[in-house]
């Protein structure tokens, strides 16, 4: 019986392994996490993406802190990690290896999550092909938007929604 993985998870894996848009990974899974009873396993996967985002931007302390949090949380969520088609022991080794890299002052390096479920990997590769991505491609360290997306993205819709909310609160109630 094939396991049905959430679309948001497939999208997360796509961005994690192709364009290395870790900011987008965070956004995608945060929305899914809110809709999925706030399961901790999603937070752990978000933290991995955030750690890599920080490391790629040379925020060593942020990268180390986030990766350690992810490793600790996912250790407690081992069963949930495996239910998501990820080989837990390999993931644990990968995270520990990455933490050591950061602590030793090594520069950012793209990583691939150890997907154990061949059907999941096949689905991801098919999705990747449809979207024109290259699975396992190294991060483009010259892409300023990708590196600093949190500061460079268009937030006009969020700002407009906040202004509208503030205006509603200011209106006198009759």
N, C-alpha and C positions, 0 to 999 in steps of 0.2 A: 504494500500500500504506500503510495507516494504521500509525502508530507506536504501540506499546503502552507507555505511560508507567506507572511504578510507582504504585500506589495512594497510597503515602506522599507522593509528589511532588504528586499531585492534592490531597491533604489539606493539604499545606503551602501550595500556591497558594490554596486556599480560605481558610484562616485568614489568610494574608498580605494578601489582597485584600478580605475581608469584615469579620470582627470585629477584624482587626488584632492578633490574639493572637500576638505575636512570640515569646513564651515557648513557646507551644504549637508554633509553627513549628520552634523549636530542638529541642524534645523529639521531635517526629515525625521530622525528618530525621536526628537523631543516631542513633535506633534503626535507621533505614534504612541509614545510612552504615555501621554496624557489620555489617549483613547483606550489604552490597554491596561487599565487598572494600576498604572504607575509601577509596572514590574521592574525590579532593580536590574535585571540583566540588560535592559535597554540603556540604563544609565552607564553601566560598565562599558558598553560599546561606544556610547557617546564620549566617554572620558578618554578612550583610546584615540578617537579622532581629534579631540581637543588637545591632547598631549602632543600629537604629531603636528597639529597646526602651530602650537606654541614652539615646538622644537625647530620647525622649518623657519620660523621668524626669529630664531636665536633667543627665545625666552626659555633659557635652560631651567630655571627654577620652576616655572609654570609647567614645563614639560615633565620634569621629574615628579613633581607633586601629583599631577594628573595621572601619569602612568602608574605610579604607586597606588593611587586610589583605585584605579581600574583593576589592577592585579588583585588587590585585596577584596574588592567587591565581587569580582568574577570568580574568585576562589570560593566564596560563599554561595555562588550561583552556578556551580559546576554542572549540575544536572540541567539547568535551563540553557546553559551554553551548548551542551551537547544536543539538546532538543532543537537548537537552531542550526544543527548540521556542522558545528565547529568542533574540531578535535581539541578537547580541553587541555590535555597534557602538552601538546605542541604549542597551544596558545600561551599557556603558563610559561613555558621555556622562552618563547618569543618575547613576552613582556619583560621577563627578568633580564634577558639579553639586551633589550632596548634600554631598560633602566640603567644597566651597567654602561652602555654606550654614552648615555647622557651624563652620568656621573663622571666618566672619564674625559668629558669634554669633546667627544666626537660630534661631528656635524650630523644634521638630519639625513636620514636615509628612508626611502619608501619601503614599506613592508606589506606583505600579503597575509591576510588572515588564513589560518590553516583549515580550509573547508574540507570536512570529512565526507559529507554526503555528496556522492557523485551526481545525483539528480539535481541537487541544488547548484552545484558548479555548472552543470550543463545548462540549467535555466539561466544562470547569470551570464554565461558565455553567449547564449542565444540573445538575451536582452542587450548585451553589449554590442553584438553584431548589428542588431536592429537600430541601435542608437549611434552607430558609427564610432564606437570607442575601441580602444586597444587595451585589453585586460592585462594587468601587470606592468603597465607602462610606468616609467619613473616620473616623479613629479617635475613639473616645469618650474625650475627655480628662478626663471627670468620673468614669469608672469606676475606682475605687481598686483593685479586684481586678486589673483588666487592667494597670494601671500598675505595681503592686507584686506581681505574681503570684509571683515568686521567694520572697518573704518571707511571703506570705499563704496559699499553697496548702496543702492537707492533705497532710502527709508521714507520717502515722501508719503507713502500710503499709511505707514505706522504713525508718523507725525500728524497727519491729517486726522486720523482716528482719535488720537489723544486729544487734539484740540477740540474736536467735536464733543468728546466725552466731558472735557472741562467746561465747555459752554453749556452743556445740558445741566451740569451740577450748579452753575452760577444762576440759572434762570430761577426767578422767584416762583414759588409754588402757591397756587391760588386755592 
